Amino acid sequence: MAAVSATHLSKSYGKVQALQDLSFTVEAGELYGIIGPDGAGKTTLFRILTSLLLADSGTAEVAGHDVVKDYRAVRNVIGYMPGKFSLYQDLTVEENLHFFATVFNTTIEENYHLIADIYKQIEPFRKRLAGKLSGGMKQKLALSCALIHKPEVLFLDEPTTGVDPVSRKEFWNMLLKLKRQGITIVVSTPYMDEATLCDRVALMQHGKFLGVDTPKHLMEQYPETLWAVRSDGMHRLLGDLKAYPHVRSSFSFGAAYHVTLGGEGNPEELKAYLETRGHTGVEVYAIPPSVEDCFMLLSKNTGDER
Amino acid sequence: MLSYLLEKEFKQIFRNTFLSKLLIVMPVMFIIIFPYVTNQEVRDVKVGVVDHDHSPLSRRLVEKVGASPYFRLSDVSATYPGALDAVAEGESDLVLAVPRGFEHDLVRGEVVEVLVAANSVNGTRGTLGAQYLSTILSDYSGELREAAGAVPGAVLPVFRTETGFRFNPTLDYKVFMVPGLLVMLLTVLCCAFTALNIVGEKEAGTIEQINVSPVPRALFILAKLLPNWIIGLLALVFGMLAAWLVHGVTPTGSLGTILLFAVLYVCVVSAAGMVVSNYSNTMQQAMFVMFFFLIIFMITCGLFTPIKSMPDWMQWCVSVNPLKYFVQALRLIYLKGSGFAELLPEFAWLCGFAVVFNVWAVWSYKKSL
């Protein structure tokens, strides 16, 4: 049975179409990533699925319950962690956890095993006010609070935004552990590198899914060979790449430019061309595409359709 | 569940350094300090004297004025224009001019005219001062008449006005103000606390977490309102005790009636606070909206100026001001000792407001999601 299924969801705020006829399913026990830039409609989608917002049209079910008709049932089986830290800053760590256990009609003891791994890391600070925790610890507390009632489906809206790289990694390790315990997780993130950790990813832009697949398959399906290009004059390089007639796409990716070549183009010629333009230390080598590359390609293609 | 929600609300209130201090400071300000501040009695009116007569009788008049606690002789001028100059310079508020031949005419039993001129830049000070001064003058003439009456064959008709003030015999301003200030205290406290409380959860984003939980909405709202009711009623008890201990003001009517009205009124204002917070997204916005309405309601509630002296159309508008009915009821209970039966109209109005605001609050809470 699908843990989450949405059919033809649409939502607009005035003239802005936040969701456009969106349909998808998340299987039970899946770690499902929704990847997209700010403003893609991720938060709107989460708010509809967690029964906080009504869609203009379309229906959605979570764990077999309709999010509009059975919203009470939905609320009992989901855990939601909004993008913004939203626990009581003026209550202590322990009080927050106790509070959320109580509002979900359960106790900390009953489901302690679920959060033990995560909560142990913040337990030394249990008498501290939540507002005085560091960013990473806040996330751990928020996750603990979202888990305390043993939800079937966990919705995490950009849980790692504004969290340092080490804490991000830790956080994803926790998610993988939770997945092993059979909890379905729907997580959104603007970080493409986190996508490879998901079972399936949906690439989202302008309220639509550009493509849904396993990260591996997405990357395998990448239709072209991707070349990384570097030189000693990186700043000047982008302009020169764009001027080269056979370059189909090029964008900055960390320390190099990722380039696809069309038609007649081949890496040796590109290298020679760049050297004639006065670049030194030119390197051109094939690389495996990342999820971000797939995203750039897909969003470029839909951009062309417009 | 409810008990835990309440526990959380109280923890938050007492941990909030600003709100918990406000809880103490506000009742102290309103009930202990404000009755001194809102005093409208006029004291120490500066009187300039122009005595053209220089007779024993005119000197006695001037002494009599100076002996009154309301007046202070500030200036003695030889001429009337000179006295007016003193007024212009702010040396004196009132001018008392005694004409030449004052004693002569008085002894002969003729009508004597004494000029009183008042600086009415500060209207209350000018008019009240002039009134006090005329009272002294008529007292004085009465005394003189009595003295003259002792002379056989010269019996003159003596009129004496006896003004008795019922329900507040000494016209003590505090007795009049304290009930009104109690109303203001309850209004500001309950309205502000409720308005800030819910919008605070919105700002912190915690309301989302509550909304995805199975907590019923009514229960959540109740958990938000109950602490405010309790705080409001505690403030009322404190205020009444302070009014008694500090100002010696105690209600003539029954405490039960006061409590009944207070409970009802607290329901009205906290629901009004809820409405404000449902339409606001930030604390700032809630504060401004709330104070806009609070100021209008307070100025028009009849606490500072009688409603009867407002223009007719305003009197109509004021009938939808909940403060008006509570101020009226509390004053009647405090001063007149009115019972519940006499206060039925006020009670009915407040019940109406309670229903309207509470329904509106729940409705707009649903709408705001």
Contacts between the chains, C-beta under 8 A, distances in Angstrom:
chain1	res1	chain2	res2	distance
A	50	B	212	5.2
A	51	B	212	6.9
A	52	B	208	6.3
A	52	B	211	5.8
A	52	B	212	6.5
A	52	B	369	6.8
A	53	B	369	7.9
A	72	B	214	6.2
A	75	B	212	5.5
A	75	B	213	6.3
A	75	B	214	5.1
A	76	B	214	5.3
A	78	B	212	6.7
A	80	B	208	7.4
A	80	B	209	7.3
A	80	B	212	4.7
A	82	B	205	5.9
A	82	B	208	5.3
A	82	B	209	7.4
A	84	B	205	4.6
A	85	B	205	7.3
A	86	B	204	6.2
A	86	B	205	3.2
A	86	B	206	5.1
A	86	B	208	5.8
A	86	B	209	5.5
A	87	B	206	6.7
A	87	B	209	7.2
A	88	B	8	7.5
A	88	B	12	6.9
A	88	B	204	7.2
A	88	B	206	5.8
A	89	B	204	6.5
A	90	B	11	7.7
A	90	B	12	5.3
A	90	B	15	4.9
A	90	B	16	6.5
A	91	B	8	6.9
A	91	B	11	6.5
A	91	B	12	7.0
A	91	B	15	8.0
A	95	B	8	7.4
A	95	B	11	7.1
A	98	B	4	8.0
A	99	B	4	7.2
A	99	B	8	5.7
A	100	B	209	7.1
A	100	B	213	7.4
A	102	B	1	6.5
A	102	B	4	4.7
A	103	B	1	7.4
A	103	B	5	7.7
A	103	B	210	6.9
A	103	B	213	4.4
A	103	B	214	7.5
A	103	B	215	4.9
A	104	B	213	5.7
A	104	B	214	6.6
A	105	B	1	7.5
A	105	B	214	6.8
A	129	B	15	7.9
A	145	B	209	7.6
